[in-house]
Amino acid sequence: MKTPFSLWSLLSLIALVLPTAYLVYCWDALPAQIPTHFDANGQANGFTAKESMWWLCLALPLGMYALLHFLPRFDPKKQLSGTSVNYQKLQFLLVAMLSGVSLYSLYVAQHAGTPPGSGLAVILGLFFALLGNYLTTVPQNYFVGIRTPWALESTIIWARTHRLGGYLFFGVGLLSAGLAFWSAPVATTVLVAGVLGTVVATYVYSYYLYRQMLNAA
């Protein structure tokens, strides 16, 4: 049953306002420059002025929330439904990821002894793990998912491609999140290599399924 508002919608709204609330709470304790970009070793190599953090903490998550709210209206096949609980899970996942990165930057700015990049690696690893779990259930559409030309031509190829991609993303994400507690650089390397490998594998697998379908016809 489809519902216009669910627990996932509530969680999305909480994730949306949480970075801004935390920014207000810790404003006086923040330094003039906030680390907002990290290299492969987890070391901060990019900073944002304290006064500009409102954009990252509020505008970016809000923009993502608004985009995902209106995106289903542009689906020509009307297979994406903004009121479905399944789609609201995706909305929460993406908003929570952006909010989590903002919260991590604010936390690191106040705690100089925080292991560089470890928290960020955990956030990104869990994001891809949960994204993989979502991909196994996403319906065929033009905006969300692994949109290979062959998957868009067949619901069977779409389902099987997303099942493989979902499992791979889930495994890579969990592995990376676990490795982050040992070594952030290793976790980042595994995540990047795993994500790129998954993209290549799903495209090749999708084409393989398409050729099989042609040969069977």
GINOR-V257524 format. One record per residue. N is the residue number from 1. RES is the residue in one small letter. PSI is psi in degrees with one decimal (999 if undefined). Layout:
# GINOR-V257524
N:RES:PSI
N:RES:PSI
This chain:
# GINOR-V257524
1:m:132.7
2:k:139.3
3:t:143.2
4:p:-23.0
5:f:137.6
6:s:-179.4
7:l:-35.6
8:w:-33.6
9:s:-42.1
10:l:-43.4
11:l:-36.2
12:s:-42.6
13:l:-38.6
14:i:-45.7
15:a:-31.3
16:l:-42.2
17:v:-15.5
18:l:-46.3
19:p:-39.3
20:t:-41.7
21:a:-40.4
22:y:-36.6
23:l:-44.0
24:v:-42.8
25:y:-42.1
26:c:13.7
27:w:-49.8
28:d:-23.1
29:a:-6.0
30:l:143.5
31:p:173.9
32:a:-30.6
33:q:131.5
34:i:128.8
35:p:122.7
36:t:-1.1
37:h:138.0
38:f:143.2
39:d:-174.9
40:a:-23.2
41:n:2.6
42:g:5.1
43:q:138.3
44:a:126.2
45:n:12.7
46:g:138.3
47:f:153.0
48:t:138.4
49:a:142.8
50:k:-42.0
51:e:-20.2
52:s:-2.4
53:m:-16.9
54:w:-33.3
55:w:-43.3
56:l:-37.3
57:c:-27.8
58:l:-53.0
59:a:-41.8
60:l:-51.5
61:p:-37.4
62:l:-39.7
63:g:-42.3
64:m:-42.4
65:y:-45.8
66:a:-42.2
67:l:-47.8
68:l:-26.5
69:h:-40.3
70:f:-16.1
71:l:-44.1
72:p:-23.7
73:r:-19.9
74:f:3.5
75:d:112.7
76:p:-27.7
77:k:-2.5
78:k:36.8
79:q:-14.2
80:l:131.3
81:s:117.1
82:g:-15.8
83:t:-3.8
84:s:142.2
85:v:-36.2
86:n:-44.0
87:y:-35.2
88:q:-27.1
89:k:-42.2
90:l:-42.1
91:q:-45.9
92:f:-43.0
93:l:-47.1
94:l:-40.6
95:v:-41.7
96:a:-35.8
97:m:-46.9
98:l:-41.8
99:s:-38.4
100:g:-39.7
101:v:-41.9
102:s:-44.4
103:l:-39.6
104:y:-42.7
105:s:-42.2
106:l:-38.2
107:y:-45.7
108:v:-37.1
109:a:-27.9
110:q:-13.9
111:h:90.3
112:a:-24.0
113:g:3.6
114:t:131.2
115:p:122.8
116:p:126.2
117:g:-11.3
118:s:-45.7
119:g:-39.0
120:l:-40.2
121:a:-37.5
122:v:-44.8
123:i:-48.4
124:l:-37.2
125:g:-46.3
126:l:-34.6
127:f:-48.5
128:f:-31.3
129:a:-46.3
130:l:-34.2
131:l:-40.9
132:g:-40.7
133:n:-38.9
134:y:-39.8
135:l:-27.5
136:t:-12.0
137:t:-4.3
138:v:132.4
139:p:160.1
140:q:127.6
141:n:174.4
142:y:-4.0
143:f:-33.5
144:v:129.2
145:g:-167.6
146:i:91.0
147:r:66.9
148:t:154.8
149:p:-33.5
150:w:-34.4
151:a:-33.4
152:l:-16.4
153:e:-17.9
154:s:129.2
155:t:-30.6
156:i:-47.6
157:i:-39.8
158:w:-49.6
159:a:-44.9
160:r:-37.4
161:t:-42.8
162:h:-27.2
163:r:-45.6
164:l:-49.0
165:g:-39.5
166:g:-45.3
167:y:-41.9
168:l:-45.4
169:f:-41.3
170:f:-46.9
171:g:-44.7
172:v:-42.3
173:g:-46.0
174:l:-42.0
175:l:-45.0
176:s:-42.9
177:a:-38.9
178:g:-41.8
179:l:-24.1
180:a:-27.3
181:f:-13.9
182:w:-48.5
183:s:114.9
184:a:-42.8
185:p:-41.5
186:v:-42.6
187:a:-42.3
188:t:-42.4
189:t:-44.7
190:v:-40.8
191:l:-48.3
192:v:-47.7
193:a:-39.8
194:g:-41.1
195:v:-46.9
196:l:-41.4
197:g:-37.9
198:t:-41.1
199:v:-47.0
200:v:-45.5
201:a:-41.6
202:t:-36.5
203:y:-44.8
204:v:-43.3
205:y:-38.8
206:s:-42.9
207:y:-37.8
208:y:-44.0
209:l:-37.5
210:y:-43.6
211:r:-38.5
212:q:-42.1
213:m:-40.4
214:l:-41.6
215:n:-29.2
216:a:-16.1
217:a:999
